[in-house]
Amino acid sequence: MPLIINCSENCIYQEEGVCNLKHATYSSGTPLKDCPYFKEKPKDKNRS
């Protein structure tokens, strides 16, 4: 049974309010206080 981890950060693993990271991996090096895997989503150049 998969874990459901709520997430509201602007992270590449966050989708529709849930973390979609499927497996543990190396720390991002810039973790948030509760998440060592946080990686900021790149800004969409097509949006203003």
C-alpha positions in Angstrom: 0.0 0.0 0.0 1.6 3.3 -1.0 2.0 6.2 1.5 0.0 9.3 0.8 2.1 12.4 1.8 0.4 15.7 1.6 2.5 18.4 0.0 1.9 22.1 -0.8 5.4 23.1 -1.8 6.5 24.2 -5.3 8.4 20.9 -5.7 8.9 18.7 -8.8 7.6 15.8 -6.9 4.3 17.5 -5.8 1.3 16.9 -7.9 -2.3 17.9 -6.9 -1.2 18.4 -3.3 0.4 15.0 -2.9 4.1 14.0 -3.0 4.7 11.6 -5.9 8.3 10.6 -5.1 8.1 6.8 -5.5 11.3 5.8 -3.8 14.0 7.2 -1.4 16.9 8.8 -3.2 19.8 11.1 -2.4 19.0 14.2 -0.5 18.5 17.3 -2.7 21.1 19.2 -0.7 18.6 22.1 -0.3 15.9 20.4 1.9 13.0 22.1 3.6 12.6 21.5 7.3 10.4 18.5 6.8 11.6 17.2 3.4 15.2 16.2 2.4 14.1 15.6 -1.2 12.6 19.0 -2.1 13.6 20.2 -5.6 11.9 23.5 -6.7 9.9 23.3 -9.9 11.3 25.4 -12.7 9.3 28.5 -13.6 7.1 28.0 -16.6 8.4 30.5 -19.2 5.0 30.5 -21.0 3.1 31.8 -18.0 3.1 35.5 -16.9 
